Amino acid sequence: MQTLDVISVNIWQIIISLANLLILFLVLKKFLYKPVRETLDKRQREVDEVYSLAKAALDDANTEREAYEQKLLGADAECSELIQAAQQSARQRGSSIIAEAEEKAEGIMRRAENEIELAKGEAEASMKKEIATLSVQLAEKLLEREINAEDHRELIDSFISDIGAEGSGEGDVGNRH
């Protein structure tokens, strides 16, 4: 019968074990469960706070990135405007330089034409004066002596050669002016 005592069930022992288990559960719940639960809740709040800070930092970074991109777009537009303004200014300056150069060239051409006209006038006056002088000299020679046909030809040939010699010298002088 001894074997039955070992297998037998003692109700009082089961009730005492259950009571011990219940007391142990209540003590653990009171002293251990609440502090552990509070620690877990505290850690959860800290994790949530870190996540919210990270989300706020990410939102700020995205906002700043968008603002930076807008500034870049504005800078690109401003740069394009500045380049266009510089190109327009360069075109206008180039046009004014070309117009000024054309105006100076026209002035130089007008002065050169005036100088040519003056030189022509001086040359014509000089030639007229030379012709008048030569005519007077010829007339003096004619009046000094009697002229026959042979003398007349020699006189004309001499006169023409004198005009040719003096004319070529005057032409060189006229070209120097």
Secondary structure as UniProt FT lines:
FT   HELIX           2..7
FT   HELIX           11..28
FT   HELIX           29..33
FT   HELIX           34..144
FT   HELIX           149..176
//
